[in-house]
């Protein structure tokens, strides 16, 4: 992992602890406004972690893409500005964290347009990317995302065992690095997974990162970088927050998925990326400019 030809696309799904799909049964949407907001402090911890990685001699200052939920941006616009001022890309995670397959096409279009406009008004520049809540993407949803003016999507997760994840066939499209060229002006950036003996293993982050031992996870990342030249990782601010409130009224399986190893995540994240010296940490937008024959996302 010591060649500058390799790229790390570190992405953050910026939502708070009470907006997570695994906790939905115990936390109705109508209660969101009464819940404790913890996302700002946790986001600053991630930003500071990225800054500290700069001091460890990475080839370029680490940059990340933050897919920001509109509901959060509306209440914490200053946080969105801080993210951008510290050199990171701001993209959309939708407005209400509602899975795309639970919305009508009209509702989805409104969510896509409203969330992007809100973010653009806050940072004063164009927003190009989108990530669907719970990776709930389909071919039809992808068309709507493009039609709403986005230049790329990063919602496809090929790990098929998780039933929440959407299904798409991307084999018909050309590729540019790890990006899939859907049209002349629109790309898909899939989550990175590991293929082993014909099976797809979840290696892109989230709960899988928290569960898999670090030395094994690191070997998988090395394999992905060697084979594909880039690695796209995702994390949520609540995943580095072991002090968040506990919801005990949800099924045990969902509780395990949400709370497993929260106390270890921040150290584990730092340890994982402290071993990628020589790789470039780039935003999704900048990566597409590098490999996509200059789509000029300026």
C-alpha positions in Angstrom: 0.0 0.0 0.0 2.8 2.4 -0.8 2.1 3.6 -4.3 0.6 6.9 -5.1 -1.4 5.3 -7.9 -3.8 4.1 -5.2 -6.7 6.1 -4.0 -8.8 6.0 -0.8 -12.3 7.4 -1.1 -13.3 7.9 2.5 -17.0 8.7 2.8 -19.1 9.7 5.7 -22.9 9.3 5.9 -23.7 12.3 8.1 -26.8 11.3 10.1 -27.5 11.1 13.8 -27.9 8.1 16.0 -31.7 8.2 16.1 -32.1 8.2 12.3 -30.6 4.8 11.7 -32.7 2.1 9.9 -31.8 -0.5 12.6 -33.5 1.6 15.3 -36.5 2.6 13.2 -38.9 0.3 15.1 -38.1 1.9 18.4 -37.7 5.5 17.2 -40.6 7.0 15.2 -39.9 9.9 12.9 -42.3 12.1 14.9 -39.9 11.9 17.9 -36.8 13.0 16.0 -37.1 16.7 17.0 -37.1 15.7 20.7 -33.9 13.5 20.5 -30.5 14.6 21.6 -28.4 15.8 18.7 -24.9 14.2 19.0 -23.8 14.4 15.3 -22.0 17.7 15.6 -19.5 16.6 18.2 -19.0 13.2 16.5 -18.4 14.9 13.1 -15.8 17.2 14.6 -14.0 14.1 16.0 -13.9 12.6 12.5 -12.7 15.9 11.0 -9.9 16.1 13.7 -9.0 12.5 13.0 -8.5 13.3 9.3 -6.4 16.3 10.2 -4.2 14.2 12.5 -3.7 11.7 9.6 -2.1 14.6 7.7 0.6 14.8 10.3 1.5 11.1 9.8 3.0 11.7 6.4 0.2 10.7 4.0 1.0 11.6 0.4 -1.7 14.3 0.2 -3.8 16.0 2.9 -6.7 13.5 3.5 -10.0 14.6 1.9 -13.3 12.9 2.4 -16.9 13.2 1.0 -19.6 13.8 3.5 -23.1 12.7 2.4 -25.2 15.1 4.5 -28.8 14.4 5.5 -30.9 17.4 4.8 -32.8 17.1 8.1 -29.4 17.6 9.8 -28.2 20.4 7.5 -31.4 22.4 8.1 -30.6 22.4 11.9 -26.8 22.6 11.8 -25.9 24.6 8.7 -22.8 25.9 10.3 -21.5 22.3 10.6 -22.0 21.8 6.8 -19.9 25.0 6.2 -17.2 23.8 8.6 -16.9 20.5 6.6 -16.5 22.4 3.4 -14.1 24.9 4.9 -11.8 22.1 6.0 -11.4 20.9 2.5 -14.0 18.1 2.2 -16.7 17.5 -0.3 -20.4 18.0 0.6 -22.9 15.7 -1.1 -26.5 14.7 -0.4 -27.8 11.8 1.7 -31.4 12.8 1.0 -33.6 14.8 3.3 -35.4 12.4 5.7 -33.4 9.2 5.5 -36.3 7.4 3.9 -35.3 4.4 1.8 -35.8 5.1 -1.9 -38.0 2.0 -2.4 -40.4 3.3 0.2 -41.1 6.6 -1.7 -43.1 7.3 -4.8 -41.2 8.7 -7.8 -42.6 12.1 -7.0 -41.7 11.9 -3.4 -38.2 10.8 -4.3 -37.7 13.6 -6.8 -38.7 16.2 -4.2 -36.4 14.7 -1.6 -33.5 14.7 -4.1 -34.1 18.3 -5.3 -34.8 19.8 -1.9 -31.8 18.2 -0.2 -29.4 19.3 -2.9 -30.8 22.9 -3.0 -30.5 23.2 0.8 -26.9 22.1 0.8 -26.0 24.3 -2.2 -27.6 27.3 -0.4 -25.5 26.6 2.7 -22.1 26.2 1.0 -22.7 28.5 -1.9 -21.5 26.0 -4.6 -22.8 23.1 -6.6 -23.5 19.7 -5.0 -22.8 16.8 -7.4 -23.2 13.5 -5.4 -25.9 11.5 -3.7 -26.0 8.4 -1.5 -29.3 6.6 -0.9 -30.2 5.7 2.7 -29.4 2.1 3.4 -28.0 1.8 -0.1 -31.6 1.4 -1.4 -30.8 1.9 -5.0 -32.3 0.4 -8.2 -32.0 1.0 -11.9 -35.1 3.1 -11.9 -34.0 5.1 -8.8 -30.6 5.7 -10.5 -32.4 7.3 -13.5 -34.4 9.6 -11.2 -31.1 10.7 -9.4 -29.6 11.6 -12.8 -32.7 13.4 -14.0 -32.7 15.5 -10.8 -29.3 17.0 -11.8 -26.8 14.9 -9.9 -23.5 14.0 -11.5 -22.8 10.9 -9.6 -24.4 8.4 -7.2 -22.6 6.3 -4.6 -25.3 3.9 -3.4 -24.6 0.5 -4.9 -23.4 -2.2 -2.5 -22.9 -5.5 -4.1 -23.2 -7.5 -0.9 -26.5 -9.3 -1.7 -27.3 -10.9 1.6 -28.5 -7.6 3.1 -32.1 -7.3 2.0 -32.2 -3.6 2.4 -29.6 -3.0 -0.3 -30.8 -2.3 -3.8 -30.1 -4.4 -6.8 -28.6 -3.2 -10.1 -26.9 -4.7 -13.1 -23.9 -2.5 -13.9 -22.2 -5.0 -16.2 -23.6 -3.2 -19.3 -21.7 0.0 -18.6 -18.1 1.0 -19.2 -15.8 1.7 -16.2 -13.3 4.4 -15.4 -11.2 3.1 -12.5 -13.7 1.8 -9.9 -16.4 4.2 -11.3 -19.1 3.0 -13.6 -20.0 5.4 -16.4 -23.8 5.4 -16.7 -23.9 8.2 -19.2 -21.6 10.9 -20.6 -22.4 13.1 -17.5 -23.3 10.6 -14.8 -21.4 8.0 -12.8 -21.9 5.3 -10.2 -19.3 4.9 -7.5 -20.0 1.5 -5.8 -19.1 0.6 -2.2 -15.9 -1.5 -2.2 -16.3 -5.2 -1.4 -14.0 -8.1 -1.4 -14.5 -11.1 -3.8 -13.1 -14.3 -2.4 -13.5 -17.7 -4.2 -16.5 -16.3 -6.1 -18.2 -14.9 -3.0 -18.8 -11.2 -2.3 -17.8 -10.2 1.3 -18.8 -6.9 2.8 -15.6 -4.9 3.1 -16.7 -1.3 2.6 -17.2 -0.2 6.2 -20.1 0.3 8.6 -21.0 -2.6 11.0 -18.8 -5.0 9.0 -15.8 -2.9 9.7 -16.7 -2.8 13.4 -17.1 -6.6 13.5 -14.2 -7.9 11.4 -10.8 -8.0 13.2 -8.5 -5.2 12.1 -5.7 -7.3 10.8 -8.0 -9.3 8.6 -9.9 -6.2 7.4 -6.6 -4.5 6.5 -5.5 -7.5 4.4 -8.8 -7.2 2.5 -8.3 -3.5 1.9 -4.8 -4.3 0.6 -6.2 -6.8 -1.8 -8.9 -4.4 -3.1 -6.3 -1.7 -3.7 -4.0 -4.1 -5.4 -6.7 -5.3 -7.7 -8.7 -2.2 -8.4 -6.4 0.7 -7.5 -9.0 2.4 -5.3 -10.9 1.6 -2.2 -14.3 3.3 -1.2 -15.0 3.2 2.5 -18.0 4.5 4.5 -18.7 5.3 8.1 -21.3 7.2 10.2 -20.5 9.7 12.9 -22.6 7.7 15.4 -20.3 4.7 14.9 -17.6 6.5 17.0 -20.0 7.4 19.8 -20.2 4.6 22.5 -22.0 7.0 24.8 -25.1 7.4 22.6 -28.5 6.5 24.2 -29.5 2.8 24.0 -32.8 1.7 22.6 -33.8 -1.6 24.1 -37.3 -1.9 22.5 -35.9 -3.2 19.1 -35.1 -6.8 18.2 -31.9 -8.2 19.6 -30.4 -8.7 16.1 -30.8 -5.0 15.3 -29.4 -4.0 18.7 -26.3 -6.0 18.0 -25.9 -4.6 14.5 -26.1 -1.1 15.8 -24.1 -1.2 19.0 -21.4 -3.8 18.3 -17.9 -2.5 19.1 -18.8 1.2 19.1 -16.1 1.9 21.7 -13.4 0.6 19.4 -14.3 2.2 16.1 -12.4 5.5 16.3 -9.1 3.9 17.3 -9.7 1.2 14.7 -10.4 3.7 12.0 -7.2 5.6 12.8 -5.2 2.4 12.9 -6.6 1.2 9.5 -5.7 4.4 7.6 -2.4 4.9 9.4 -1.1 2.0 7.3 -1.9 3.5 3.9 0.9 6.0 3.6 1.6 6.8 0.0 -2.1 6.5 -1.0 -4.0 9.6 -2.0 -7.2 10.4 0.0 -9.5 12.0 -2.5 -13.1 13.1 -2.6 -15.6 11.3 -4.8 -15.8 14.3 -7.1 -12.0 14.6 -7.4 -11.6 10.9 -8.1 -14.1 11.2 -11.0 -12.1 14.1 -12.3 -9.0 12.0 -12.2 -10.3 8.9 -13.9 -13.4 10.0 -15.8 -11.6 11.9 -18.6 -12.1 15.2 -16.9 -15.9 15.5 -16.4 -15.0 18.9 -14.8 -17.0 18.7 -11.6 -16.0 22.3 -10.6 
